[in-house]
Amino acid sequence: MIRSIRYFLLVSLLASITIAAAISAVGDYFLSEQLVQPSLDRQLVKISAFIALLSQSNKTDEATHNKITEYLKKNQSTSLENFFFQVWSKDGKLLLHSLKSPPTSIENIPLGFSDLEIENDDWRIYATYDASNEVKIIVAEMYNLRRELADDVARNNAYILLATYPVFGILVWIIISLALRSVTRVSNEISSRASTYLEPVEAQSAPIEIKPLVTELNRLFLRLKLAFERNKRFSADAAHELRTPLAALKTHAQVALKATNEQDRAVALEKMIQGVDRSSHVVAQLLTLSRLGEEEPLSDIKTVDLHKVATEIIASIAPLALEKNIEIELSSPPNNAKILGNEIALGILIRNVVDNAIRYTPTHGEVKVAILKQGTRLILRVIDSGPGIPVELQERVFERFFRVLGTTAPGSGLGLAIVMQIAKLHHAEISLHTPPNGVGLQFDIAFPSTTIC
């Protein structure tokens, strides 16, 4: 688990630099050997050419040795401790040799470059034949020198790395700190906020890497803001809607206590029961509305048979229609009446629409429920024989607590607000019309083709 991005990046980057430097040092070591080898081989060729010139003057071994020493000091390529030479005549006689020439005879070594182990030491040998003097010249250099040169290169690289490592550390720390300034800014902005301040965090100047985080954080703030507003609205709505019923309950209770006969007491108690029922209905509707937020997507989405749900809902509320002698009818569905949605929410939608139709339909009226296909859309249609809704008020009936003036049917003014909310969550459209016979209200809920199974 990463507890600090800063320290994780610092350690990771420095470790990466160290590994890269180590790989580079190893590569430089082997590369240096490859570069040093040809250079020193060319030096052996030059020395053999120089010895060929000296051999023409028939100088002694000591004089030749001194000349070669001066040549080596001047070129600073090697030292006599790591070098020897031999000059052989064509009849196999050793004409010239260095003072520290190996006792092992190497006269028969092939011409050109070769590697040979002499007395447990590795030597790089170059042999050439001087046709003008008819002599074979052999020069050799110990491999130790070549390895020392490669080691020196690797050692110098290591010293440079050690010297610059603190600089790397400081630069990496500064770069990481600059890169994390935006994270620190966002953190400071959030930490300094009041618990009730849920406005979006400024994401314009945020780096691309953390912009998705800021965006999701702003979405969370929006959801919290809407949830707080919904809860605040629920509290205000509950206080507003329950104030009158509770006051009425108290009045009816006082009337019941002061009643002088059983008939008055029974009437008062019956009104108390009606008040409790109304208050329970209001609370249930408020709770339903508070749970349906536009900012929250639907959960538990599955295939729902609208006709089946409508059948169950109508069966459960049929007693309400029977009390008013209202005829309620559910038409046969089309071949496919299934949509993708939340079954519980759709049940609440159908219940509220049908219940609303029953409440506003006078005694001996009728309510017709139908599910039909219209183009690419599936329509849930409820037609009642009630008073209808004036055209100028058809949009307002979906507002919370709005009720048409003069309405005597019981209700809280929340049913259609809940219906509208559920319809929006299912991307459905609601339209109100006057039925073909000119009496009542036709309530259509059109579900788009994208939700039809």
C-alpha positions as CSV (number, residue, x, y, z in Angstrom):
1,M,0.0,0.0,0.0
2,I,1.4,3.4,-1.0
3,R,1.2,5.8,1.9
4,S,3.0,8.7,0.3
5,I,3.2,9.4,-3.5
6,R,6.1,11.8,-2.9
7,Y,8.3,9.2,-1.1
8,F,7.3,6.4,-3.5
9,L,8.2,8.5,-6.5
10,L,11.5,9.7,-4.9
11,V,12.6,6.1,-4.0
12,S,11.4,4.7,-7.3
13,L,13.1,7.3,-9.4
14,L,16.4,7.1,-7.5
15,A,16.3,3.3,-7.6
16,S,15.6,3.5,-11.4
17,I,18.5,6.0,-11.8
18,T,20.8,3.6,-9.8
19,I,19.8,0.6,-11.9
20,A,20.1,2.5,-15.1
21,A,23.5,3.8,-14.0
22,A,24.6,0.3,-13.0
23,I,23.6,-1.1,-16.4
24,S,25.3,1.7,-18.1
25,A,28.5,1.2,-16.1
26,V,28.5,-2.5,-17.0
27,G,27.9,-1.7,-20.6
28,D,30.6,1.0,-20.5
29,Y,33.0,-1.6,-19.0
30,F,32.5,-4.1,-21.8
31,L,32.4,-1.3,-24.4
32,S,35.6,0.2,-23.1
33,E,37.3,-3.2,-23.5
34,Q,36.0,-3.3,-27.1
35,L,37.3,0.2,-27.7
36,V,40.6,-0.2,-25.9
37,Q,41.4,-3.5,-27.7
38,P,41.8,-2.1,-31.2
39,S,43.7,0.9,-30.0
40,L,46.2,-1.1,-28.1
41,D,46.5,-3.6,-31.0
42,R,47.4,-0.7,-33.3
43,Q,50.0,0.3,-30.8
44,L,51.6,-3.2,-31.0
45,V,51.7,-2.9,-34.8
46,K,53.5,0.5,-34.4
47,I,56.0,-1.0,-31.9
48,S,56.7,-3.9,-34.2
49,A,57.4,-1.5,-37.1
50,F,59.7,0.5,-34.8
51,I,61.6,-2.6,-33.8
52,A,61.9,-3.6,-37.5
53,L,63.7,-0.3,-38.1
54,L,66.0,-0.8,-35.1
55,S,66.8,-4.4,-36.2
56,Q,68.2,-3.0,-39.4
57,S,71.0,-1.2,-37.6
58,N,72.1,-4.4,-35.9
59,K,72.0,-2.8,-32.5
60,T,72.5,-4.8,-29.3
61,D,69.6,-5.9,-27.2
62,E,70.4,-3.3,-24.6
63,A,70.5,-0.4,-27.1
64,T,67.2,-1.6,-28.7
65,H,65.7,-2.0,-25.2
66,N,66.6,1.7,-24.4
67,K,65.2,2.9,-27.7
68,I,61.9,1.1,-27.1
69,T,61.8,2.4,-23.6
70,E,62.1,5.9,-24.8
71,Y,59.4,5.2,-27.5
72,L,57.0,3.8,-24.9
73,K,57.6,6.7,-22.5
74,K,56.9,9.2,-25.3
75,N,53.7,7.4,-26.4
76,Q,52.6,6.6,-22.8
77,S,50.9,3.4,-24.0
78,T,52.4,0.7,-21.9
79,S,55.5,0.0,-19.7
80,L,58.2,-2.6,-20.1
81,E,56.9,-4.5,-17.1
82,N,53.8,-5.5,-19.2
83,F,55.6,-5.8,-22.5
84,F,58.2,-7.9,-24.3
85,F,59.6,-8.3,-27.8
86,Q,61.6,-10.9,-29.8
87,V,63.3,-10.8,-33.2
88,W,63.9,-14.2,-34.8
89,S,66.0,-15.0,-37.9
90,K,64.6,-17.2,-40.6
91,D,66.9,-20.1,-39.4
92,G,65.3,-19.9,-35.9
93,K,67.9,-17.9,-34.1
94,L,66.8,-15.3,-31.5
95,L,68.5,-12.1,-32.7
96,L,67.0,-9.5,-30.3
97,H,64.7,-9.6,-27.3
98,S,63.6,-7.5,-24.4
99,L,65.4,-7.8,-21.0
100,K,62.3,-9.6,-19.5
101,S,61.6,-11.9,-22.3
102,P,59.7,-15.1,-21.2
103,P,61.8,-18.4,-21.2
104,T,59.1,-20.2,-23.2
105,S,59.9,-20.3,-26.9
106,I,57.1,-18.7,-29.0
107,E,59.0,-18.6,-32.3
108,N,56.4,-20.7,-34.0
109,I,53.4,-18.5,-33.1
110,P,51.3,-17.7,-36.2
111,L,51.6,-14.3,-37.8
112,G,49.0,-11.7,-36.8
113,F,47.2,-11.3,-33.5
114,S,46.8,-14.1,-31.0
115,D,46.2,-14.7,-27.4
116,L,48.6,-16.9,-25.3
117,E,49.0,-17.8,-21.7
118,I,52.6,-17.7,-20.5
119,E,53.5,-18.6,-16.9
120,N,49.9,-18.1,-15.8
121,D,49.6,-14.6,-17.4
122,D,47.5,-13.8,-20.4
123,W,49.3,-12.0,-23.2
124,R,48.1,-10.3,-26.4
125,I,50.7,-11.2,-29.1
126,Y,51.4,-9.7,-32.5
127,A,53.7,-11.4,-34.9
128,T,54.9,-10.1,-38.3
129,Y,57.6,-11.0,-40.8
130,D,60.0,-8.4,-42.1
131,A,60.9,-9.5,-45.6
132,S,63.6,-6.9,-46.1
133,N,65.6,-8.2,-43.1
134,E,64.2,-11.7,-43.2
135,V,63.3,-11.7,-39.6
136,K,60.2,-12.5,-37.6
137,I,59.2,-9.8,-35.0
138,I,57.0,-10.7,-32.1
139,V,55.7,-8.1,-29.6
140,A,53.4,-8.9,-26.7
141,E,51.5,-7.0,-24.1
142,M,49.9,-8.4,-20.9
143,Y,46.1,-8.3,-20.8
144,N,46.3,-6.8,-17.3
145,L,46.9,-3.4,-18.8
146,R,43.8,-3.6,-20.9
147,R,41.7,-4.7,-18.0
148,E,43.1,-1.9,-15.9
149,L,42.1,0.7,-18.5
150,A,38.6,-0.7,-18.7
151,D,38.5,-0.8,-14.8
152,D,39.6,2.8,-14.7
153,V,36.8,3.8,-17.1
154,A,34.2,2.0,-15.0
155,R,35.7,3.4,-11.7
156,N,35.5,6.9,-13.1
157,N,31.9,6.4,-14.1
158,A,31.1,5.2,-10.6
159,Y,32.8,8.2,-9.0
160,I,30.8,10.5,-11.3
161,L,27.6,8.7,-10.4
162,L,28.4,9.0,-6.6
163,A,29.2,12.6,-7.0
164,T,26.0,13.5,-8.9
165,Y,23.7,11.2,-6.9
166,P,22.8,13.8,-4.3
167,V,22.2,16.3,-7.1
168,F,19.8,13.8,-8.7
169,G,18.1,13.3,-5.4
170,I,17.6,17.1,-4.9
171,L,16.4,17.6,-8.5
172,V,14.0,14.6,-8.3
173,W,12.6,16.0,-5.0
174,I,12.1,19.4,-6.5
175,I,10.4,18.0,-9.6
176,I,8.1,15.8,-7.6
177,S,7.2,18.7,-5.3
178,L,6.3,20.9,-8.3
179,A,4.3,18.1,-9.8
180,L,2.3,17.5,-6.6
181,R,1.5,21.2,-6.1
182,S,-1.9,20.8,-7.8
183,V,-2.7,17.8,-5.5
184,T,-1.7,19.9,-2.5
185,R,-3.8,22.8,-3.8
186,V,-6.9,20.6,-4.1
187,S,-6.3,19.1,-0.7
188,N,-5.9,22.5,0.9
189,E,-9.0,23.8,-0.8
190,I,-11.1,20.8,0.4
191,S,-9.7,20.8,3.9
192,S,-10.4,24.5,4.4
193,R,-14.1,24.1,3.3
194,A,-17.0,24.3,5.7
195,S,-19.0,21.1,5.9
196,T,-22.0,22.7,4.2
197,Y,-20.0,24.2,1.3
198,L,-20.4,21.7,-1.6
199,E,-19.6,23.8,-4.6
200,P,-17.4,22.1,-7.3
201,V,-13.6,22.2,-7.0
202,E,-11.9,24.3,-9.7
203,A,-10.6,21.7,-12.2
204,Q,-9.5,23.9,-15.1
205,S,-5.8,24.2,-13.9
206,A,-5.6,20.6,-12.6
207,P,-3.2,18.3,-14.5
208,I,-4.6,15.7,-16.8
209,E,-3.7,12.9,-14.4
210,I,-5.8,14.1,-11.5
211,K,-8.5,15.8,-13.5
212,P,-10.6,12.6,-13.5
213,L,-10.3,12.5,-9.7
214,V,-11.4,16.2,-9.4
215,T,-14.2,15.5,-11.8
216,E,-15.5,12.6,-9.8
217,L,-15.0,14.6,-6.6
218,N,-17.2,17.3,-8.0
219,R,-19.8,14.8,-9.0
220,L,-19.8,13.5,-5.4
221,F,-20.2,17.1,-4.1
222,L,-23.2,17.5,-6.5
223,R,-24.8,14.3,-5.3
224,L,-24.3,15.3,-1.7
225,K,-25.6,18.8,-2.4
226,L,-28.7,17.4,-4.0
227,A,-29.2,14.8,-1.3
228,F,-28.9,17.5,1.4
229,E,-31.3,19.7,-0.4
230,R,-33.7,16.8,-0.8
231,N,-33.5,16.0,2.9
232,K,-33.9,19.6,3.8
233,R,-36.9,19.8,1.4
234,F,-38.3,16.6,3.0
235,S,-38.1,18.2,6.5
236,A,-39.7,21.4,5.3
237,D,-42.4,19.4,3.4
238,A,-43.1,17.2,6.3
239,A,-43.4,20.1,8.7
240,H,-45.6,22.0,6.3
241,E,-47.9,19.1,5.4
242,L,-48.2,17.5,8.9
243,R,-48.9,20.7,10.7
244,T,-52.5,21.0,9.7
245,P,-53.4,17.2,10.1
246,L,-51.8,17.1,13.6
247,A,-53.7,20.3,14.6
248,A,-56.9,18.7,13.3
249,L,-56.1,15.5,15.2
250,K,-55.7,17.4,18.4
251,T,-59.0,19.2,17.8
252,H,-60.8,16.0,17.1
253,A,-59.3,14.4,20.2
254,Q,-60.4,17.4,22.3
255,V,-63.9,17.1,20.8
256,A,-64.0,13.4,21.7
257,L,-62.9,14.1,25.3
258,K,-65.6,16.8,25.7
259,A,-68.4,14.9,23.9
260,T,-71.5,14.4,26.1
261,N,-72.9,11.6,24.1
262,E,-71.6,8.5,22.2
263,Q,-72.7,9.8,18.8
264,D,-70.6,13.0,19.0
265,R,-67.7,11.0,20.4
266,A,-67.9,8.4,17.6
267,V,-68.0,11.2,14.9
268,A,-64.9,12.8,16.5
269,L,-63.1,9.5,16.6
270,E,-64.0,8.7,13.0
271,K,-62.5,12.0,11.9
272,M,-59.4,11.2,14.0
273,I,-59.0,8.0,12.1
274,Q,-59.4,9.8,8.8
275,G,-56.8,12.3,9.9
276,V,-54.4,9.5,10.8
277,D,-55.0,7.9,7.4
278,R,-54.3,11.2,5.6
279,S,-51.2,11.8,7.7
280,S,-49.9,8.3,7.0
281,H,-50.5,8.8,3.3
282,V,-48.7,12.1,3.3
283,V,-45.7,10.6,5.1
284,A,-45.6,7.6,2.8
285,Q,-45.6,9.9,-0.3
286,L,-43.0,12.2,1.2
287,L,-40.7,9.2,1.9
288,T,-41.2,7.9,-1.6
289,L,-40.4,11.3,-3.1
290,S,-37.3,11.7,-0.9
291,R,-35.9,8.4,-2.1
292,L,-36.3,9.3,-5.8
293,G,-33.4,11.7,-6.6
294,E,-32.6,12.7,-10.2
295,E,-28.9,12.6,-9.4
296,E,-29.1,8.9,-8.5
297,P,-29.4,6.3,-11.3
298,L,-31.9,3.5,-11.0
299,S,-30.8,0.4,-9.3
300,D,-31.9,-3.2,-9.7
301,I,-32.7,-2.7,-13.4
302,K,-34.4,-5.8,-14.9
303,T,-37.1,-6.8,-17.4
304,V,-40.5,-5.7,-16.1
305,D,-43.8,-6.8,-17.5
306,L,-46.0,-3.6,-17.3
307,H,-49.2,-5.5,-17.8
308,K,-48.4,-7.9,-15.0
309,V,-47.5,-5.1,-12.6
310,A,-50.6,-3.1,-13.6
311,T,-52.8,-6.2,-13.0
312,E,-51.3,-6.6,-9.5
313,I,-51.7,-2.9,-8.7
314,I,-55.3,-2.7,-9.9
315,A,-56.2,-5.8,-7.9
316,S,-54.8,-4.2,-4.7
317,I,-56.6,-0.9,-5.1
318,A,-59.8,-2.2,-6.5
319,P,-61.6,-1.9,-3.1
320,L,-61.2,1.9,-3.4
321,A,-63.0,1.8,-6.7
322,L,-65.7,-0.4,-5.4
323,E,-66.4,2.0,-2.5
324,K,-67.3,4.6,-5.1
325,N,-69.0,2.2,-7.5
326,I,-66.3,3.0,-10.1
327,E,-65.8,0.5,-12.9
328,I,-62.1,-0.1,-13.5
329,E,-60.9,-1.9,-16.7
330,L,-57.5,-3.2,-17.8
331,S,-57.3,-3.8,-21.6
332,S,-55.4,-6.7,-23.1
333,P,-51.7,-5.9,-23.6
334,P,-49.8,-5.9,-27.0
335,N,-47.5,-8.8,-27.9
336,N,-44.7,-7.3,-25.9
337,A,-45.3,-5.1,-22.9
338,K,-41.9,-5.6,-21.2
339,I,-39.4,-2.8,-20.5
340,L,-36.2,-2.4,-18.6
341,G,-36.7,-0.7,-15.3
342,N,-37.1,-0.9,-11.6
343,E,-40.1,-3.0,-10.8
344,I,-40.9,-1.3,-7.4
345,A,-40.6,2.2,-8.9
346,L,-42.8,1.3,-11.8
347,G,-45.4,-0.2,-9.4
348,I,-45.4,3.1,-7.5
349,L,-45.9,5.0,-10.7
350,I,-48.9,2.9,-11.8
351,R,-50.4,2.9,-8.3
352,N,-50.3,6.7,-8.1
353,V,-51.7,7.3,-11.6
354,V,-54.6,4.8,-11.1
355,D,-55.2,5.9,-7.5
356,N,-55.3,9.5,-8.6
357,A,-57.8,8.6,-11.4
358,I,-60.0,6.8,-8.8
359,R,-59.9,9.7,-6.4
360,Y,-60.9,12.3,-8.9
361,T,-63.5,10.2,-10.7
362,P,-67.0,10.7,-9.3
363,T,-69.3,7.9,-8.1
364,H,-70.5,5.5,-10.8
365,G,-67.7,6.7,-13.1
366,E,-65.1,4.6,-14.9
367,V,-61.3,4.2,-15.1
368,K,-59.7,2.5,-18.1
369,V,-56.1,1.3,-18.1
370,A,-54.4,0.2,-21.3
371,I,-50.9,-0.7,-22.4
372,L,-50.4,-0.2,-26.1
373,K,-47.7,0.1,-28.8
374,Q,-47.4,3.4,-30.6
375,G,-44.7,3.5,-33.2
376,T,-41.5,2.5,-31.4
377,R,-42.8,3.5,-28.0
378,L,-44.8,1.7,-25.4
379,I,-47.6,3.7,-23.9
380,L,-49.2,3.3,-20.4
381,R,-52.6,5.0,-20.7
382,V,-55.1,5.8,-17.9
383,I,-58.4,7.4,-18.8
384,D,-60.9,8.5,-16.2
385,S,-64.3,10.2,-16.3
386,G,-63.5,12.8,-13.8
387,P,-63.5,16.6,-14.2
388,G,-60.2,16.7,-16.0
389,I,-57.5,19.3,-15.7
390,P,-57.6,22.7,-17.4
391,V,-54.9,23.0,-20.1
392,E,-53.3,26.0,-18.4
393,L,-52.8,24.0,-15.2
394,Q,-51.6,20.7,-16.8
395,E,-47.9,21.5,-16.3
396,R,-48.4,22.7,-12.7
397,V,-50.1,19.6,-11.4
398,F,-46.7,17.9,-11.3
399,E,-45.4,20.4,-8.8
400,R,-45.1,19.3,-5.2
401,F,-48.2,20.1,-3.1
402,F,-50.0,21.7,-6.0
403,R,-53.8,21.0,-6.2
404,V,-56.4,22.5,-8.5
405,L,-58.6,24.9,-6.7
406,G,-62.0,23.5,-5.8
407,T,-60.8,20.0,-5.6
408,T,-62.6,18.0,-2.9
409,A,-60.9,14.6,-3.4
410,P,-58.5,13.7,-0.6
411,G,-54.8,13.9,-1.4
412,S,-51.5,15.6,-0.6
413,G,-50.5,17.0,-4.0
414,L,-47.4,14.7,-4.1
415,G,-48.7,11.8,-6.2
416,L,-48.1,13.3,-9.6
417,A,-44.8,14.7,-8.5
418,I,-43.6,11.2,-7.7
419,V,-45.0,9.9,-11.0
420,M,-43.0,12.6,-12.9
421,Q,-39.9,11.7,-11.0
422,I,-40.1,8.0,-11.7
423,A,-40.9,8.7,-15.4
424,K,-37.8,10.8,-15.7
425,L,-35.6,8.1,-14.2
426,H,-37.0,5.7,-16.9
427,H,-36.5,8.4,-19.6
428,A,-40.3,8.3,-20.2
429,E,-42.5,11.2,-21.3
430,I,-45.8,12.2,-19.8
431,S,-48.6,13.9,-21.7
432,L,-52.1,14.9,-20.7
433,H,-55.0,14.9,-23.1
434,T,-58.8,15.1,-23.2
435,P,-60.3,11.7,-24.1
436,P,-62.1,11.4,-27.4
437,N,-65.5,11.6,-25.7
438,G,-64.5,15.0,-24.3
439,V,-65.0,13.9,-20.7
440,G,-62.3,13.3,-18.1
441,L,-58.6,13.0,-18.5
442,Q,-56.3,10.9,-20.6
443,F,-52.9,10.3,-18.9
444,D,-50.2,8.9,-21.2
445,I,-46.7,7.7,-20.1
446,A,-44.6,6.9,-23.2
447,F,-41.5,4.7,-22.7
448,P,-38.8,5.1,-25.4
449,S,-37.7,2.2,-27.6
450,T,-34.4,2.1,-25.7
451,T,-36.2,0.7,-22.7
452,I,-38.4,-1.8,-24.5
453,C,-37.2,-5.4,-24.4
